[in-house]
Each structure stands twice: as structure tokens, then as C-alpha cells.
Amino acid sequence: MDFSGIWVPLVTPFRDGQVDHVALRALVEHYRQAKVAGLVALGTTGEAAALEDDEQLAVVDCVLAAAGDLPVIVGLAGNHLGHLRARLAAFCQRPIAGLLTPAPYYIRPSQQGLVDYFTGLAEESTAPLVLYDIPYRTGVRLELETLLMLAGHDNIAAIKDCAGSVDTTQALIADGRLQVLAGEDMNILNTLCMGGVGAIAASAHIRPDLFVALAAAVDACDLPRARAIFHALAPMMRLMFAEANPGPVKAALALQGRIHNALRAPMCVVSQGLEMRLGQALPALDQRARGLAD
């Protein structure tokens, strides 16, 4: 499986306290039309931790049905190994492209424990693992030596890189066994320019066409265009993380009329001030995009 390109880690739309499958299908079609490389269901941006098991499966089935031939990665996160194995078995009964898997949160296992954990999941899964290194959420970092050990497993194929270490990013790209995807949106351009294959970017919910164009410009070695697109996107990318994810993303999508602005507790909608700034930033981004097309 090739994980290159721009992947959108889908929000889970809610309406009247329930998953809004109509809005979810419409989002999938929107990103299909934008020609993204693939979609991620049940990631951090999808509020997977707030979904019951049956809701998770319903979301995955909805996304797969709407996605057609567009590949779908599914998030597999938690800290109870038995429950994770049951989730893994259920997900692998479906035609998924991969499993996005972070370290077990809160427990903070040793590096050897992490090797054993990811190796065990990889050996049970029929879909390849995409490692998700995000220590500010899990409480533990995947050290470079650990990542290089895991890279030797046949069913560990890629990494969503959110650790914030340029040295680690460069070393993994140079090693070449894991496909490296930027996970911090502001690092997309430098990761691509170093040889990373793409990104899993929450900000790509907004103007996904520009993110696709950015990756295409780097592939074509058109760095002036890549820089121009990146700098046009940067103000919006910063706003997407001005408050807890996915609050700003959902607020922006609601302003675009794509979903209701609803999250599940303990998450809450963004502040009035940020919503106002988003309302100003969206047309400004559209204006910058028109300038890029001229």
C-alpha cells in the first residue's frame, strides 16, 4: 500500500447528539472531488474516544461506502490491549487500507514495551500499520532506535510524524523503510521537501484542493509555487489549532455550511472570538487562492 499524498483525518459530524451520517457522506464526496489521496476515519480529529464501539463501526462503514476506490485508514487507539485486539479484528473484516496506531496513552510503557506492543498488533492485523508518534497526547515518545526497529517489520509501513524532531524526521526519511507523513500541519512543506511522502492534515478539511496542489508542486520540483501555496494556507493552519482540535475544524466546516458545529463532551465548540476570526479567514484564504490561480 502506498500512503503518499494528502490524507484528510475526517471529523465525525454530530446532529442532535447522534452521528450525522448524511453530513459524513457529503464530506467524503467533497474530499473525493478534491482528489485527496485518502481518508482517515476515527483519528484524533474524528473524536473516536467519544464514540461507542457500534458508532465507530457505523462511521467506518459509512466512510468506506462513500469513499468507493479512495483508500481509508482507520484509527486504532486506546490502552486496553484486549479491547484493542477486538477492535482490530472488527476493523480488519472491512476493506481498509491501514490502521493508524499511536502508543497506548497514559500508561507510558518502556521502549521495549512499545516494540512489543506495535509488533503484536502488526502480526495480528491483515492491514498495514501506520505508526502515530504523538507524545503530547500519549505521554510517551517513540525514540528513533525504536522506530528503526519497528521499520523492519513487514506489516509496519508508514508513520504519521507528530513528534516535532527534525532529526528524527530526517533519519526516518533517509532510512527509507517507513513512508513518512507529516502529522503537524505547519511541517508539511519541510517534510515534503526532505522527501516525506505526504501528510495527514486536519487543516486539509479546508481548501483540500490547495493541499493537493502543494504536494503536487513539491513533486514537480516547483518550489516557488509550493512556497506560495504554503504561505497562503499558513494563517488558516494556525487558526485550526488555536483551540483544541477538532473544535476549530468543525467551526470552519460549519461556517462553510458542511456540518453542524457540534462536539461531544468534554470537547466543546470554539470561543466566539475564534469563530469570528475563522469567519474572516475563510474568505481571505479564498481570495489568496484566486491569486494563486491567476
PyMOL commands that set and color helices and strands:
alter all, ss='L'
color gray80, all
select helices_A, chain A and resi 21-33+44-46+48-50+53-67+81-91+111-124+135-138+144-150+166-175+185-194+202-205+208-219+223-240+247-255+272-293
alter helices_A, ss='H'
color red, helices_A
select strands_A, chain A and resi 5-9+14-15+18-19+38-41+72-75+98-102+129-133+156-161+179-182+198-200
alter strands_A, ss='S'
color yellow, strands_A
deselect
rebuild
show_as cartoon
